[in-house]
């Protein structure tokens, strides 16, 4: 009986060690790497919000987008192909940690909407790939 308990303890110890080793060796998701630090300073947040406002002001049509998002592709195609209007597109996922921080600042600038796409025309928020934006699509 005593030997059986000892083997059970050893087995549990080995399983625990293996789980810890697997957790350390497991590849992390690229999304986890690009999340902004929770220790973002007020100055950094202000700079990020200023960068969002500068992008919105930089063009008549400004789009915050991600390269892999089908809704973003649809919004970009609407302006470039259908309406033939040049748009300043900012691909947040291609910017790494800075893009994730800008997306967080975008949420603050739009009153909580941090999803993409976010389309601004003449500095006015039209929204994502639904609502008013679809009114432009023939």
N, C-alpha and C positions, 0 to 999 in steps of 0.2 A: 504494500500500500504506500509506504514512504517513497519507494523508488518511482512509483507512478506519479505522485505529486511532484517530485523533482523533475521528471520528464515534462509534465504539463507546464511547470514554471519555465523551463528552458524553451519549450515550444512557443509560449507566449512572448518570452523575451526576444526570441529570434523573429517572430512575426512583427513585433513592435519595431525592432531594429530595421527590418526590411521595409516596413511602411514609411519610416522616417527617411530612409535612403531613397526610396522611390519619390517621395515628396520633394526632396532636394534635387534629384536628378531630372524630374519631370520638366519638359519644356514649357515655358510660360507662354501664354497667349500674347500676340502682338498688341491686342487691345489693352491688356493689363499694363504693358510697358508704357503705353502712351497716355495713361490717365494722369492728370495733373496731381501734384502733391497736395495733400490736405493742408500743408503749411504755406500756401500761397499768401504772400504778403499783400497788404492793401495797395502798395505801390505797383506790384505786379498785376493785380486785378485791374487797377486803373489803366495801366499801359495796355492790357489786353482789350479792355473796353474801348480805349482810344483807337486801337488797331481795327476793331470791328467798325467803329464809326467812320474811320478813314476809308475803309474798303467800301462802305455804303456810299460815301460821298465821292468816291473816285470815278464813278461811271453813272450814266443814266439808268442802267440796269446792272444790279449787283446780285450775284448768286453765291450763297454758301452751300457747298456741295461735298459729296464723297464719291470717289471714282467708281465704287462697286454698287452704288445705290441705283436701282432701276427708276425710282421716282425722280432722282436728280437728273438722270439721263433724259427722262421725258421733259423735265423743265428746261434743261439746256437746249434740247432739240426744238422745243417750242419757239424759243427766242432766235436761235441761229438758223434753223431750217425753215420754219413756218413763217415767222414774223420778219425774218432777215434783219434782226436788231442785234448789234454786238453787245455782249454782256461780259462784265468783269467777273470771272468765276474763280472762287477760292476753294481749292480742293483740300479740305481739312484733314483727311486721312493721309495725304501725302506729306503732311508737315510734321508728323510724329507728335511728340509731347506738346509742342507749341500749338498744333491744330486742335488737340483735345482741350487745351486751355482756352483757345479762341472760341471753341464751341460752347464752353461753359460761360464765357463772357457774352456770347450771342444770346444765350438764354436770359441773362440779366438785361441785355439791351432790348429784347423783344417782349419782356414781361413774362418770361418763363418758357417760351417756345425755343428749345434748343435742338429740336430734331432738324434733319435736313431733308429736302432742300428748304432754304429760306430765301425768298426772292424779294428784292427791293427795287421799286421803280420810282425814280425821282426822289429817292430817300424815304419813300413810303413803303411799309411792309405789306406785301400782298399775301404772304404766307407760304405754305408748302405747295405740294403738287395736288392740291384740291382747292375747293372754295373759289375765290375770285380768280385765281390763276387759270382754272379751267374755262372761265368765261372768255378768255382770249383765244382758246383753241377752237378751230373751225370744226 
